[in-house]
Amino acid sequence: MDYKKQAIKTSVVACIIDEEERVLLTRRCIHPFCDQWVMPGGKIDLGEGIIEALHREVREEVGIEIRVEGLIDVFEHLKVGSKNDHFVILYYRAAPLSVELRPNGAECTEAIWVHKDQLPPFDLTPGSRHILAKIFPGMALAGNELLPSNALGEVPGGAPPRT
């Protein structure tokens, strides 16, 4: 298989969960994943620390401060959009230090707190579904059938083994 040289986009996402088990979701208004519900995050700038980028992205998108609690998992999206982008996303669990949301309108049009029991009907990205299924085991999230059976137990979101 031929691979075209292009940069892999490394991003961070904050899975922000409050004391009432509500998750912060934003409706994305830029590509990729326009109109889908995601958790706040974005690309890490050159020279920027991972946690610094996480705090910056949350402030920019929804206007709140967070306390980062730890890495949940890494997920990759392959061949995304018309440019066939490749994203490697580091998902961190975080707690909100405030709850008044101010979506910026440039990257997300809505920001809402959703109780874990109300998550299943939301149109979430594959990475968001994967992460939320890890945090809330047993939750039936539509479309969480990510990997072929021969790749189960391997890296989440990874490509199936080459034959």
RAHU-V834515 format. One record per pair of residues at least 12 apart in sequence whose C-alpha atoms are under 7 Angstrom apart, sorted by the first residue. I is the first residue (numbers start at 1). J is the second residue. If there is no record, write none. Layout:
BEGIN
i: <I | I>
j: <J | J>
END
This chain:
BEGIN
i: <8 | 8 | 9 | 9 | 9 | 9 | 10 | 10 | 10 | 10 | 10 | 11 | 11 | 11 | 11 | 11 | 11 | 12 | 12 | 12 | 12 | 12 | 12 | 12 | 12 | 13 | 13 | 13 | 13 | 13 | 13 | 13 | 13 | 13 | 14 | 14 | 14 | 14 | 14 | 14 | 14 | 14 | 15 | 15 | 15 | 15 | 15 | 16 | 16 | 16 | 16 | 17 | 17 | 18 | 18 | 21 | 21 | 22 | 22 | 22 | 22 | 23 | 23 | 23 | 23 | 24 | 24 | 24 | 24 | 24 | 25 | 25 | 25 | 25 | 25 | 25 | 26 | 26 | 26 | 26 | 26 | 26 | 26 | 27 | 27 | 27 | 27 | 28 | 28 | 28 | 29 | 29 | 29 | 30 | 32 | 32 | 36 | 36 | 36 | 37 | 37 | 37 | 37 | 38 | 38 | 38 | 40 | 40 | 40 | 41 | 41 | 41 | 42 | 60 | 61 | 61 | 61 | 61 | 62 | 62 | 62 | 62 | 62 | 63 | 63 | 63 | 64 | 64 | 65 | 65 | 65 | 66 | 66 | 66 | 66 | 67 | 67 | 67 | 67 | 68 | 68 | 68 | 68 | 69 | 69 | 70 | 70 | 71 | 71 | 71 | 72 | 72 | 72 | 73 | 73 | 74 | 74 | 74 | 75 | 75 | 75 | 75 | 75 | 75 | 76 | 76 | 76 | 76 | 77 | 120 | 120 | 120 | 126 | 129 | 129 | 130 | 148>
j: <86 | 87 | 43 | 86 | 87 | 88 | 43 | 44 | 87 | 88 | 89 | 42 | 43 | 44 | 88 | 89 | 90 | 41 | 42 | 43 | 44 | 54 | 89 | 90 | 91 | 39 | 40 | 41 | 42 | 54 | 89 | 90 | 91 | 92 | 39 | 40 | 41 | 54 | 91 | 92 | 93 | 94 | 39 | 91 | 92 | 93 | 94 | 93 | 94 | 95 | 96 | 94 | 95 | 95 | 96 | 115 | 116 | 113 | 114 | 115 | 116 | 113 | 114 | 115 | 116 | 39 | 111 | 112 | 113 | 114 | 37 | 38 | 39 | 111 | 112 | 113 | 38 | 39 | 40 | 108 | 110 | 111 | 112 | 108 | 109 | 110 | 111 | 107 | 108 | 109 | 107 | 108 | 109 | 107 | 80 | 81 | 123 | 124 | 125 | 122 | 123 | 124 | 125 | 124 | 125 | 128 | 57 | 58 | 61 | 54 | 57 | 58 | 57 | 104 | 103 | 104 | 107 | 108 | 101 | 102 | 103 | 104 | 111 | 101 | 102 | 103 | 98 | 101 | 96 | 97 | 98 | 94 | 95 | 96 | 97 | 94 | 95 | 96 | 97 | 92 | 93 | 94 | 95 | 93 | 94 | 92 | 93 | 91 | 92 | 93 | 91 | 92 | 93 | 90 | 91 | 89 | 90 | 91 | 88 | 89 | 90 | 127 | 156 | 157 | 88 | 89 | 157 | 158 | 157 | 140 | 141 | 142 | 144 | 141 | 144 | 144 | 160>
END
